[in-house]
């Protein structure tokens, strides 16, 4: 990566981290994260009377978005089908150029446990600037001062309960997902 790309990656990550830390000071709900910049989402609602999950509300990003942004949204839809999670896609101008933020927040209940809060960041062309999480494997929020960053896109390993690899993405060699009979929780049909 060249110096200009490194500077851009660090700038976008710093903005992301600053905004996220501010949110975590008052709320753990990613649905409240910069809603004015939201361009797509998957959001779950509960019927609290009988403790059932209602079908998700899905708003896909505009079709003129970079192809990798559209593909990344579809990849996160795949993981949401295996680990119930809300997905928020934001398009945020930073230093005169757009950056895309995927904020993923898992749901917990008796039959599944997906208490994660994940983040994936992409540049204006849809190239990865990294990903991170703000929860450890117990679901406890880590200190509200940073994101645990990685230099790769998110995949099924990042969820509290592993999800199978997305069909459109060959799994990395160290991805040893073992299907445990976990159902697909929902589909758009």
C-alpha positions in Angstrom: 0.0 0.0 0.0 1.4 3.4 -0.8 1.7 6.3 1.6 -1.4 8.2 0.3 -3.5 5.0 0.7 -2.2 4.5 4.2 -3.0 8.1 5.1 -6.5 7.7 3.7 -7.1 4.4 5.5 -5.9 5.9 8.9 -8.0 9.0 8.4 -11.2 7.1 7.7 -10.5 4.7 10.6 -10.0 7.6 13.0 -13.3 9.3 11.9 -15.0 5.9 12.3 -13.5 5.3 15.7 -14.3 8.8 17.0 -17.9 8.6 16.0 -18.3 5.1 17.3 -16.8 6.0 20.7 -19.1 8.9 21.0 -22.1 6.6 20.3 -20.9 4.0 22.8 -20.8 6.7 25.5 -24.6 7.0 25.3 -25.9 3.9 23.5 -25.0 0.4 22.3 -27.5 0.6 19.4 -25.8 0.8 16.0 -29.2 1.9 14.7 -28.4 5.3 16.2 -25.0 5.5 14.5 -25.1 8.6 12.1 -28.5 7.8 10.7 -28.4 10.9 8.4 -25.7 9.0 6.3 -27.6 5.7 6.1 -28.1 4.3 2.5 -29.1 0.8 3.3 -30.0 -1.5 6.1 -31.5 -4.7 7.5 -33.4 -4.2 10.7 -35.1 -6.7 12.9 -38.1 -6.1 15.1 -39.6 -8.2 17.8 -43.2 -9.1 18.7 -42.7 -8.8 22.4 -46.1 -10.3 23.3 -45.2 -13.7 22.1 -41.4 -13.3 21.9 -41.1 -13.9 18.2 -38.9 -12.2 15.6 -40.8 -10.5 12.8 -39.4 -10.6 9.2 -36.5 -8.1 8.7 -37.0 -4.8 7.1 -34.5 -4.6 4.2 -33.5 -1.4 2.3 -30.8 -2.2 -0.2 -28.2 0.4 -1.2 -28.7 2.4 -4.4 -27.8 0.4 -7.5 -25.4 3.0 -8.6 -23.2 2.3 -5.6 -19.8 0.7 -6.3 -20.2 -3.1 -7.1 -18.1 -4.1 -4.2 -20.4 -2.2 -1.8 -23.4 -4.0 -3.3 -21.6 -7.3 -3.0 -20.5 -6.6 0.6 -24.1 -5.8 1.5 -25.2 -9.1 0.0 -22.4 -10.9 2.0 -23.7 -9.4 5.2 -27.2 -10.4 4.3 -25.9 -14.0 4.0 -24.4 -13.9 7.5 -27.5 -12.3 8.9 -29.5 -15.3 7.7 -27.3 -17.5 9.9 -26.7 -15.1 12.8 -29.6 -12.8 13.3 -28.1 -9.3 13.0 -29.0 -5.8 12.0 -26.9 -4.2 9.2 -26.5 -0.5 8.7 -24.7 0.8 5.6 -23.5 4.4 5.8 -22.0 6.6 3.1 -19.9 9.3 4.8 -17.9 12.1 3.2 -14.5 12.4 4.7 -12.0 14.9 3.4 -14.0 15.4 0.2 -14.3 11.7 -0.7 -16.9 9.1 0.3 -16.2 6.2 2.7 -18.7 3.4 3.3 -19.3 2.0 6.8 -21.0 -1.3 7.6 -22.2 -1.5 11.2 -23.4 -4.9 12.2 -25.2 -5.6 15.5 -26.2 -9.1 16.5 -29.3 -10.1 18.3 -29.4 -12.6 21.3 -32.2 -14.9 22.3 -32.7 -18.4 23.7 -32.1 -20.2 20.4 -29.1 -18.2 19.2 -26.4 -16.0 20.6 -25.0 -13.3 18.4 -24.2 -10.5 20.7 -21.4 -9.0 18.5 -21.0 -5.5 17.2 -18.9 -5.5 14.0 -17.7 -2.8 11.7 -16.4 -2.9 8.1 -15.0 0.1 6.3 -14.5 0.6 2.6 -13.2 3.5 0.4 -15.1 5.4 -2.3 -14.4 2.6 -4.9 -15.5 -0.1 -2.4 -12.0 -1.3 -1.5 -11.5 -2.6 2.0 -10.0 -0.3 4.6 -10.3 -2.9 7.3 -12.8 -4.2 9.8 -13.2 -4.5 13.5 -15.3 -5.4 16.5 -16.3 -3.6 19.6 -17.1 -6.7 21.6 -15.0 -9.6 22.8 -16.1 -13.3 22.4 -18.1 -13.1 25.6 -20.2 -10.2 24.2 -18.8 -7.7 26.7 -18.1 -4.3 25.3 -14.4 -3.6 25.4 -13.2 -0.3 26.7 -15.0 2.5 24.9 -11.8 4.0 23.5 -11.0 2.0 20.4 -12.1 -0.6 17.8 -10.2 -3.9 17.6 -9.1 -3.4 13.9 -8.1 -6.1 11.4 -6.8 -5.6 7.8 -9.3 -7.9 6.2 -13.0 -8.0 5.4 -15.4 -9.5 7.9 -16.5 -13.1 7.5 -18.4 -15.8 9.3 -15.6 -16.3 11.8 -16.2 -12.8 13.2 -19.6 -13.6 14.6 -20.0 -14.8 18.2 -21.4 -18.0 16.6 -19.6 -18.8 13.4 -21.6 -18.6 10.1 -20.8 -20.6 7.0 -18.7 -18.9 4.3 -20.7 -16.8 1.9 -21.1 -18.5 -1.5 -19.7 -15.6 -3.4 -16.5 -15.5 -1.4 -13.9 -18.3 -1.3 -13.1 -19.0 2.3 -9.5 -18.3 3.5 -7.4 -21.4 4.1 -7.7 -21.0 7.9 -11.5 -20.9 7.9 -12.5 -24.3 9.3 -16.3 -23.8 9.6 -18.0 -27.0 10.7 -21.8 -27.0 9.9 -23.6 -27.8 13.2 -27.1 -28.1 11.7 -27.7 -24.4 12.3 -30.6 -23.4 10.2 -30.9 -20.4 7.9 -33.1 -18.2 10.0 -34.8 -16.3 7.2 -34.9 -15.7 3.5 -36.5 -13.1 1.3 -38.9 -15.5 -0.3 
